Amino acid sequence: MLSRVANSLYWMSRYLERAENIARLVDVNLQLLLDFRNLDDTVLTAHWLPIVQSSGDEETFRRLHGRTTGQTVTEFMVFQPANPNSIVSSVDQARENARMVRDQITVELWEEINRLYLFLHSPRARELWRGSPSDFFHTVRNGSLLLQGLTDATVVRNEGWSFIQAGRYLERADKTSRILDVRHASLPAHGAPASANQAEALGWSAVLRSCSAWDAYKALHGAEIQPELVAEFLLLSDEFPRSVRFCVDRLDEALRSISGTAAGRFCNDAEKLAGRLLAELRFSTAEDIFEVGLHDYIDVAQSKLNAIGDALFQAYIFQSFQQLEDHELRQQEEQQQQSR
Amino acid sequence: MATSRSPHPVGDLPEAFRQYAPGDFYDEMIAADGTVRTHYRNFLRHFGALGPQEFEAKRQAVDLAFLRQGVTFNVYGDAQGAERVFPFDLVPRIIPAHEWARLEAGLVQRITALNLFLHDIYHEQHILNDGTIPPHYVMSAKHFRREFVNVKVPGDIYIHICGTDIIRDDRGEYLVLEDNARCPSGVSYVLENRRALKRTFPEVFEAGGVRPVETYPTELLKMLQHIAPHGVAEPTVVLLTPGAYNSAYFEHTYLARQMGIEIVEGRDLLVRDQHVFMRTTKGLQPVHVIYRRIDDDFLDPTVFRRDSALGVPGLVNAYRAGHVSLANSIGTGVADDKVMYYFVPRIIKYYLDQEPLLPNVPTYLASEEADRQYMLENLDRLVVKAANEAGGYGMLMGPQATAAERAEFRARIQADPRNYIGQPMISLSRHPTHCEGEGFAGRHIDLRPFILYGEKTVVIPGGLTRVALRRGSLVVNSSQGGGSKETWVLYGNQ
């Protein structure tokens, strides 16, 4: 398979997963505010800033917005084209990558990505968002879920499929860890956290709901929210499909199926790093994590995920395929004489 | 009826054609005396049995199938990247065997002579040195590649794939309008149209008599493998596309799939030690033959346009070294120069010592004193074309133009005579075509056959018949309201 094609499939999948996760995160936190009293600027900033920080784009945000409010943060994370990780930017990028490999993906997949893209750029999107934010996020999330279903149901299980899987699970592991990190400020730097008070419990339940993990968590631990259990669930569960461990497990599997390497072995750095991270997650407990401190632990895990992404690139893609400004490239493509 | 050889009176036309008026043109189906030409009779017998509703249902089914399968072209300047279906008319254009035999022989003669001509002007330049063609015309041709003088190309073949445009005048005479010796497109429609029509009228095909076109991808691949660099037993062939935004992207992916070869962009390729490789997830893989759908100018930023983002640095060197083959070769654009077109009959005579089997349209060169005088005096009767434009651009249709447009072209011709030619307005032949709200009506058509020049020369029996769907229009380009038709070449003459 051409490296460019693999690269596009991988990023198409990553960006879709990203858009879906942001939609969930912003949606849940908007709803959470409904439970708060005394919403002054300080409270609002304390609520929204960690969300911006978790996305890793605080600097871009500060450049674009003076105040940290629900209005500015949602604008930044949903629509802002200047934020490369906003929902709109992510879907744009996913579509652009899909377009590059249109001949390699199924018609159903392309049409659905295109539909989501056209929706986000239509006046309808803004109207819906203003009138009923929850419905808006629902639409974005469902678009992504439909795409995942279509991928599962229509894409041939070949190398391309494995790159799609690798992109999806790498992104999901990263996003789950970032969402979990949103509430780290309420925890001690090291050591086991105390029981959460009522307001904190609300914050932690929002974390769970941002990962669609609320029901699964309740089934396992009952309705009582303990930060320690939440962290354990989202990082180490081997059954919940959005936990970091589960995602790294799938990532490891996808990477090995690209090269045809057996479980427990590796043939390039990406597989080695993914295997190591998986082993570490498999043989860790919540205590181990809180001993390091949740924030620090997540920080390290994220750089490990980044390293896997870099190694994947080194192993299969070699060179960056993002070169020119898009319009410039497009202009030249259109210019080619195809006398008709 | 079937035993009778006498011409069918108009009364025998199927109901739908009773109102049809051939008009003052050469009509492909109906002769001047109102009889149906013999090679259309078999078709009409089947087609006439179709009721209007049945026809409408079939028409819609075909349109829908094209849209769903994405048999489309991209529309430039459309921010949404919109794609359109190339309108397809269900009434096929039919060519009897004896006419095709002449066309085929004429096309083979033409591509053979053009390849000899290109080899000559890039090497010894006999035809220029002995004054048969004034050298300045070749040297000033926009697409003449000085860099390729004295470079040996595989098999001395320059034009591997040619899509010559052919028209018929008011007497039914076949004339060559232009040679597309760079990246002719449209062959995917030939194949898709055939598939669609076979599904729609299986009974007509069963009755037999239509020569198949489906061998094109196989012949194309054979030709591409034939030109592989010396000593490569199992060459890797790829199709180099400008990318997803190009108007012909559908055709690129279609042909690559049909041939079972990889479709690549410039950034998928790299050159090491004058060998070309593609980047795959399993590492670098050698590439031996490139069917390129990119202009010369963009092929290699180290040799041609530096700002090209579509090309491959070092590709030209690898080509010069003979480690990779290109189809078409570099520098064939000079044959597309409309001034060079003027000389093609001379070129055929010079290299083959034959008379051209397919005549040119009479042409005036603005850079010749007498011709220019004539052109300027008769702008209202001539079609004026820029020497290096295509797709219906850079053109003046004298009889239909406004005085201002004519004045503009007068100035342009005087400022840059080398770049303009004039031709009489040819009244293109017409063909019954289904038109919205009119039923079947006459519309002007042309024909683009596709010629492959490899170990042998193959002309795919048929080609793309383009039709100007607007009433009275002579412009068949898809960008300007053109559609397409199936082209049937019969085994026999009826």
Interface residues (C-beta under 8 A of the other chain):
Chain A: M1 L2 S3 R4 A6 R99 M100 R102 D103 V107 L118 E159 I258 Y316 I317 F318 Q319 F321 Q323 L324 E328 L329 R330 Q332 E333 E334 Q335 Q336 Q337 Q338 S339 R340
Chain B: R68 G70 F73 N74 Y76 Q80 G81 G163 N180 R182 C183 P184 S185 G186 P242 G243 A244 Y245 N246 S247 A248 E251 T253 A256 R257 E262 I263 V264 E265 R267 D268 M278 R279 T280 T281 K282 R293 I294 D295 F298 S308 A309 L310 D336 A390 G391 N477 S478 S479
